[in-house]
Amino acid sequence: MLKPTILSVEDLVVKYGDRPTAIDCRRHKADTRFTAVNHVSFELPTGGAVGIVGESGSGKSTILRAIMGLAPVESGNIRFDGHIINMGRFTTQPMTIQMVFQDPGTALDPMMTVGQTISEVLRVHHFVARNKVEQRVRELLDMVALPKKIYESYPRDMSGGQKQRAAIARALAFNPKVFIGDELTSALDVVVQVQVLDLLKQLRKETGMSMLIVTHNLDLVRYLCDEAVVVHHGRIAESGNVTDVFEHPQDQYSRELIAAAPKIIR
């Protein structure tokens, strides 16, 4: 039985640069903008996990930025729970789709402790009663396996792996339906990478969140995801079940990408 779709990308095109003017069009001047994403379509099932892979510059991170309203959508649609969202962030999006970037520092205020940063999210959005905020923050930190002392720690006093876990805890504070990760492990050493992968797998099991993960780490996708989307020069080269794509790739680019990938988890 097919799972319902919570997020779908339909024939998405993203271009960067100045749009041709009306005069340019009348003079039949060529559109010189750079096409970063070229007619990409895929679906994220409810409770599922999809990994988008490809080399640097392939357009995979731009797809995520378009979903979050951070990249210009030239054409196509992005639907969340059946509603088109590519015309700008809709009111409930911050509570339903959360993204954690490659640099966890972007989610953590250097002038605030981790406890203060996550507490601010809970207070501003009234997720819990004010007298329950600290308790909920400590629960979130425990969910991502951070020691109790991190509540009072500043980002500058934390390791890369701890900051990544704290950023994930902040995202979880929103109780999102969709968790999006952009190169979550690329800046971490191998041991910490495996710890973060284990954490994400456990969180998916415990929360039922749908996950959309962009990475050049194919092992991450093998370990965490149900489906894989291979992106090359802004287009989808291949997509399907993770085992089918990685064990029996049909596209030449997919075969080359898989053959060149280092193995971290065996």
C-alpha positions as CSV (number, residue, x, y, z in Angstrom):
1,M,0.0,0.0,0.0
2,L,1.4,3.4,-1.0
3,K,2.0,5.9,1.7
4,P,0.4,9.4,1.3
5,T,2.7,12.2,0.2
6,I,3.5,15.0,2.6
7,L,5.9,16.9,0.3
8,S,6.1,16.9,-3.5
9,V,8.4,18.8,-5.9
10,E,6.8,19.1,-9.3
11,D,8.8,20.1,-12.5
12,L,10.8,22.5,-10.4
13,V,13.0,25.1,-12.2
14,V,15.3,27.5,-10.4
15,K,17.3,30.1,-12.2
16,Y,19.8,32.7,-10.9
17,G,20.5,36.1,-12.4
18,D,18.4,39.0,-13.8
19,R,15.3,38.2,-15.6
20,P,15.2,39.3,-19.3
21,T,13.4,42.6,-19.6
22,A,10.4,43.1,-21.9
23,I,12.7,44.9,-24.4
24,D,15.1,41.8,-24.3
25,C,12.2,39.5,-25.1
26,R,11.0,41.7,-28.0
27,R,14.5,41.7,-29.4
28,H,14.7,37.9,-28.9
29,K,17.7,38.1,-26.7
30,A,18.7,34.8,-25.1
31,D,18.0,34.2,-21.4
32,T,21.5,34.1,-20.0
33,R,20.5,33.2,-16.4
34,F,22.1,30.2,-14.8
35,T,19.7,27.2,-14.4
36,A,20.6,25.6,-11.1
37,V,17.6,23.2,-11.0
38,N,16.1,21.9,-14.3
39,H,12.6,20.3,-14.2
40,V,13.1,18.3,-11.1
41,S,10.2,16.2,-9.7
42,F,10.1,13.8,-6.7
43,E,7.9,13.0,-3.7
44,L,8.5,12.5,0.0
45,P,6.0,10.0,1.6
46,T,4.6,10.7,5.0
47,G,6.9,9.1,7.5
48,G,9.4,8.3,4.8
49,A,13.0,9.4,4.2
50,V,14.4,10.5,0.8
51,G,18.1,11.2,0.2
52,I,19.2,13.6,-2.6
53,V,22.8,12.8,-3.7
54,G,25.2,14.3,-6.3
55,E,28.5,16.0,-6.5
56,S,29.1,19.6,-5.4
57,G,27.4,22.1,-7.6
58,S,24.8,19.6,-8.9
59,G,21.9,21.6,-7.6
60,K,20.8,19.4,-4.7
61,S,21.1,22.1,-2.0
62,T,19.3,24.6,-4.2
63,I,16.3,22.2,-4.2
64,L,16.1,22.4,-0.4
65,R,16.5,26.2,-0.5
66,A,13.6,26.4,-3.0
67,I,11.5,24.3,-0.6
68,M,12.3,26.7,2.2
69,G,11.5,29.8,0.2
70,L,15.2,30.8,0.0
71,A,15.7,30.3,-3.7
72,P,13.8,31.8,-6.7
73,V,11.3,29.4,-8.2
74,E,11.1,30.0,-12.0
75,S,8.4,27.4,-12.6
76,G,6.9,24.3,-11.3
77,N,5.3,23.7,-7.9
78,I,6.3,22.7,-4.4
79,R,3.4,21.2,-2.4
80,F,3.3,20.5,1.3
81,D,0.3,18.4,2.5
82,G,-1.4,19.2,-0.8
83,H,-0.9,23.0,-0.6
84,I,1.3,24.9,-3.0
85,I,4.0,26.7,-1.0
86,N,6.5,28.0,-3.6
87,M,4.9,31.5,-3.7
88,G,6.5,32.3,-0.3
89,R,6.6,30.8,3.2
90,F,3.1,30.0,4.4
91,T,2.0,30.9,7.9
92,T,2.5,27.5,9.6
93,Q,5.6,26.4,7.7
94,P,8.0,27.2,10.5
95,M,6.2,24.7,12.7
96,T,5.9,22.0,10.0
97,I,9.1,22.1,8.0
98,Q,12.4,22.5,9.7
99,M,15.8,22.6,8.0
100,V,19.2,22.1,9.6
101,F,22.1,23.5,7.6
102,Q,25.7,22.2,7.1
103,D,27.0,24.8,9.5
104,P,25.1,24.3,12.8
105,G,26.3,27.7,14.0
106,T,23.6,29.3,11.8
107,A,21.0,28.0,14.2
108,L,22.8,28.9,17.4
109,D,23.1,32.4,18.7
110,P,26.8,32.8,19.8
111,M,25.7,35.3,22.5
112,M,23.2,32.9,24.1
113,T,23.5,29.5,25.8
114,V,22.0,26.5,24.1
115,G,19.3,26.5,26.8
116,Q,18.4,30.1,26.1
117,T,18.3,29.6,22.3
118,I,15.9,26.7,22.4
119,S,13.9,28.3,25.2
120,E,13.3,31.3,23.0
121,V,11.8,29.1,20.3
122,L,9.4,27.6,22.8
123,R,8.4,30.9,24.3
124,V,7.9,32.9,21.1
125,H,5.7,30.2,19.5
126,H,3.9,29.3,22.8
127,F,4.6,25.6,22.3
128,V,4.5,24.9,26.0
129,A,3.5,26.8,29.2
130,R,6.1,29.2,30.4
131,N,6.7,27.2,33.6
132,K,7.4,24.1,31.5
133,V,9.9,25.6,29.1
134,E,13.1,24.6,30.9
135,Q,11.8,21.0,31.3
136,R,11.0,20.8,27.6
137,V,14.4,22.1,26.6
138,R,16.1,19.5,28.8
139,E,13.9,16.8,27.2
140,L,15.0,17.9,23.7
141,L,18.6,17.9,24.7
142,D,18.2,14.4,26.1
143,M,16.5,13.3,22.9
144,V,19.6,14.2,20.9
145,A,21.9,12.6,23.6
146,L,23.6,15.8,24.8
147,P,24.9,16.0,28.4
148,K,23.0,18.1,30.9
149,K,25.8,20.7,31.1
150,I,25.1,21.7,27.5
151,Y,22.0,23.6,28.7
152,E,24.4,26.3,30.1
153,S,27.0,26.1,27.4
154,Y,27.7,28.6,24.6
155,P,28.4,27.4,21.0
156,R,32.0,28.4,21.3
157,D,32.5,25.9,24.1
158,M,31.0,23.0,22.1
159,S,32.4,20.5,19.6
160,G,31.2,20.3,16.0
161,G,29.1,17.2,16.8
162,Q,27.6,18.8,19.9
163,K,26.6,21.9,17.9
164,Q,25.0,19.8,15.2
165,R,23.0,17.9,17.8
166,A,22.0,21.2,19.5
167,A,20.8,22.5,16.1
168,I,18.8,19.3,15.6
169,A,17.3,19.8,19.1
170,R,16.3,23.3,18.2
171,A,14.6,22.1,15.0
172,L,12.7,19.4,17.0
173,A,11.4,22.1,19.3
174,F,9.0,23.1,16.5
175,N,7.5,19.6,16.4
176,P,8.0,19.5,12.6
177,K,6.3,17.1,10.2
178,V,9.2,17.3,7.8
179,F,12.9,17.5,8.8
180,I,15.3,18.7,6.1
181,G,19.1,18.3,6.5
182,D,21.7,19.8,4.2
183,E,25.1,18.1,4.4
184,L,24.6,17.4,8.1
185,T,27.8,15.4,8.5
186,S,30.2,16.9,6.0
187,A,32.1,19.0,8.6
188,L,32.3,16.1,11.2
189,D,34.9,13.4,11.7
190,V,34.0,9.8,10.8
191,V,33.2,8.7,14.4
192,V,30.9,11.7,15.0
193,Q,29.3,11.2,11.6
194,V,28.2,7.7,12.6
195,Q,26.8,9.1,15.9
196,V,24.7,11.7,14.1
197,L,23.4,9.0,11.6
198,D,22.4,6.8,14.6
199,L,20.7,9.8,16.2
200,L,18.7,10.7,13.0
201,K,17.6,7.1,12.6
202,Q,16.4,6.9,16.2
203,L,14.6,10.2,15.9
204,R,12.8,9.1,12.8
205,K,11.7,5.9,14.5
206,E,10.6,7.8,17.7
207,T,8.9,10.8,16.1
208,G,7.6,9.5,12.8
209,M,8.9,12.6,11.0
210,S,9.4,12.6,7.3
211,M,13.1,13.3,6.4
212,L,14.6,14.9,3.3
213,I,18.4,14.7,3.4
214,V,20.9,16.2,0.9
215,T,24.4,14.8,1.0
216,H,27.3,13.6,-0.9
217,N,27.7,10.8,1.6
218,L,26.0,7.8,0.0
219,D,26.4,5.8,3.2
220,L,24.2,8.2,5.0
221,V,21.5,7.6,2.4
222,R,22.0,3.8,2.5
223,Y,21.7,3.8,6.3
224,L,18.9,6.3,6.8
225,C,16.7,6.6,3.7
226,D,14.1,4.5,1.9
227,E,14.5,6.3,-1.5
228,A,17.4,8.0,-3.3
229,V,17.4,10.8,-5.9
230,V,20.6,11.3,-7.9
231,V,21.0,14.8,-9.2
232,H,23.4,15.8,-12.0
233,H,23.8,19.2,-13.5
234,G,20.4,20.3,-12.0
235,R,18.5,17.3,-13.4
236,I,17.5,14.0,-11.9
237,A,19.7,11.3,-13.4
238,E,18.0,8.5,-11.5
239,S,15.6,7.9,-8.6
240,G,14.0,5.0,-6.8
241,N,14.4,2.6,-3.9
242,V,17.8,3.0,-2.2
243,T,18.8,-0.6,-2.8
244,D,17.8,-0.5,-6.5
245,V,19.6,2.7,-7.1
246,F,22.8,1.9,-5.3
247,E,23.1,-1.8,-6.1
248,H,21.7,-1.7,-9.7
249,P,22.2,1.8,-11.0
250,Q,20.8,2.3,-14.5
251,D,22.4,5.7,-15.3
252,Q,26.1,6.1,-16.2
253,Y,26.5,9.1,-13.9
254,S,24.9,7.1,-11.0
255,R,27.3,4.3,-11.6
256,E,30.4,6.6,-11.6
257,L,29.1,8.4,-8.4
258,I,28.6,5.2,-6.5
259,A,31.9,3.7,-7.6
260,A,33.8,6.7,-6.5
261,A,32.1,7.0,-3.1
262,P,34.1,6.1,0.1
263,K,32.6,3.7,2.5
264,I,32.1,4.8,6.1
265,I,29.4,2.4,7.4
266,R,30.0,-1.3,6.6
